[in-house]
Amino acid sequence: MQSIPDICSRLLGWLTRNITANSVVFVVLLTGYYTYLTHRMTNAIARQTRAIVRPVATLEIQWDRQEQFGPHGCLEIKNLGAQPIVILDIRIVCAFNLQSFVEHFTASDRCVVSPGKSLPINFDFSGSLTGSAMQWSSIGLGYRIEVVMSDLSEDVVLTYGSIPVLGINTCRAGLPLRVRSRYFLKPIKSTCYRAKCWLKGKGRRQSE
């Protein structure tokens, strides 16, 4: 096994044979090695940062009138982490007799939940079930819950899911396409609504 002085002397001899070309190659290799180390260090810091700000929450449902899996209840989103979380989307699907009823709680968009605090969301599907003229029972109702949340900078996005009937809880990274498209179309819809109100007001003033 060669010693360090031997390796250094051989490297110095290689550089002095053709000092221009070999020096360029050596500098390129050294730069590439330090770039690789810097890239690894940057990724490690990014992973640590994401782990610190990663939303940590639980989804719990309290059913009204002590009727488990009934048409109405309260979804409690509790922040278990040390950082605030931002609620981006809340979606509850109630299934009965091969039919599904979806409710979005857009009033909670961009709501901030502090560490140790909870966000209660009351839901009631009894109107949808009655309107469909269905004889429902709590035994036949199924639920699927999806809550999309992120850190304050919205860089780390997680989707928490729950199927209470089966006791299944999931968590996956990334912003779902339906939520991404909804936030993309939201300012466009707001602009169209303001333009519509402006045109209505202008037409009313002209008629007067």
Backbone hydrogen bonds, N-H to C=O, Kabsch-Sander energy under -0.5 kcal/mol:
donor,donor_aa,acceptor,acceptor_aa,energy
7,I,3,S,-2.0
8,C,4,I,-2.6
9,S,5,P,-2.4
10,R,6,D,-2.3
11,L,7,I,-2.3
12,L,8,C,-2.4
13,G,9,S,-2.2
14,W,10,R,-2.2
15,L,11,L,-1.9
16,T,12,L,-1.9
17,R,13,G,-1.1
18,N,14,W,-0.8
19,I,16,T,-0.5
22,N,18,N,-2.5
23,S,19,I,-1.2
24,V,20,T,-1.8
25,V,21,A,-2.1
26,F,22,N,-2.6
27,V,23,S,-2.7
28,V,24,V,-2.4
29,L,25,V,-2.5
30,L,26,F,-2.7
31,T,27,V,-2.7
32,G,28,V,-2.4
33,Y,29,L,-2.2
34,Y,30,L,-2.3
35,T,31,T,-2.2
36,Y,32,G,-2.2
37,L,33,Y,-2.2
38,T,34,Y,-2.4
39,H,35,T,-2.4
40,R,36,Y,-2.2
41,M,37,L,-2.3
42,T,38,T,-2.6
43,N,39,H,-2.3
44,A,40,R,-2.2
45,I,41,M,-2.3
46,A,42,T,-2.4
47,R,43,N,-2.4
48,Q,44,A,-2.1
49,T,45,I,-2.4
50,R,46,A,-2.5
51,A,47,R,-2.1
52,I,48,Q,-1.7
53,V,49,T,-2.2
54,R,50,R,-0.9
58,T,78,K,-1.7
60,E,58,T,-0.6
60,E,76,E,-2.3
62,Q,74,C,-2.5
63,W,61,I,-0.5
64,D,72,H,-1.5
66,Q,63,W,-0.8
67,E,64,D,-1.9
68,Q,66,Q,-0.8
70,G,67,E,-1.5
73,G,123,F,-2.0
74,C,62,Q,-2.2
75,L,121,I,-3.5
76,E,60,E,-3.7
76,E,74,C,-0.6
77,I,75,L,-0.6
77,I,119,L,-2.2
78,K,58,T,-2.1
78,K,76,E,-0.7
79,N,117,K,-2.6
80,L,56,V,-2.6
80,L,78,K,-0.7
81,G,56,V,-1.2
85,I,113,V,-2.1
86,V,150,S,-3.0
87,I,85,I,-0.5
87,I,111,C,-3.1
88,L,86,V,-0.6
88,L,148,V,-3.0
89,D,148,V,-1.6
91,R,146,E,-2.7
92,I,103,E,-2.2
93,V,144,R,-2.7
94,C,92,I,-0.5
94,C,101,F,-2.9
95,A,93,V,-0.5
95,A,142,G,-3.1
96,F,99,Q,-2.9
99,Q,96,F,-1.4
101,F,94,C,-2.7
103,E,92,I,-2.2
105,F,90,I,-1.9
106,T,104,H,-0.9
108,S,105,F,-1.4
109,D,106,T,-1.8
110,R,87,I,-2.3
111,C,87,I,-0.8
111,C,108,S,-1.9
113,V,85,I,-2.8
114,S,112,V,-0.6
116,G,79,N,-1.9
117,K,114,S,-2.1
119,L,77,I,-2.3
121,I,75,L,-2.8
123,F,73,G,-2.2
125,F,71,P,-3.1
129,L,125,F,-2.2
130,T,126,S,-2.6
131,G,127,G,-2.5
132,S,128,S,-1.1
133,A,130,T,-1.7
134,M,129,L,-1.7
136,W,134,M,-1.2
140,G,137,S,-1.1
141,L,138,S,-0.6
142,G,95,A,-2.6
144,R,93,V,-2.0
145,I,162,S,-2.8
146,E,91,R,-2.7
147,V,160,Y,-2.9
148,V,89,D,-2.7
149,M,147,V,-0.5
149,M,158,L,-2.7
150,S,86,V,-1.9
151,D,156,V,-1.1
154,E,151,D,-1.2
157,V,155,D,-0.7
158,L,149,M,-2.9
159,T,172,R,-3.0
160,Y,147,V,-2.9
160,Y,158,L,-0.6
161,G,170,T,-2.3
162,S,145,I,-2.0
163,I,168,I,-2.8
166,L,163,I,-0.7
167,G,163,I,-1.3
168,I,163,I,-1.7
170,T,161,G,-2.4
172,R,159,T,-1.7
174,G,157,V,-2.5
180,R,176,P,-2.4
181,S,177,L,-2.8
182,R,178,R,-1.6
183,Y,179,V,-2.2
184,F,180,R,-1.6
185,L,181,S,-2.3
186,K,182,R,-1.3
189,K,185,L,-2.6
190,S,186,K,-2.1
191,T,187,P,-2.2
192,C,188,I,-2.3
193,Y,189,K,-2.4
194,R,190,S,-2.4
195,A,191,T,-2.4
196,K,192,C,-2.3
197,C,193,Y,-2.4
198,W,194,R,-2.3
199,L,195,A,-2.3
200,K,196,K,-2.2
201,G,197,C,-2.4
202,K,198,W,-2.3
203,G,199,L,-2.4
204,R,200,K,-2.1
205,R,201,G,-2.0
206,Q,202,K,-1.9
207,S,203,G,-1.9
208,E,204,R,-1.4
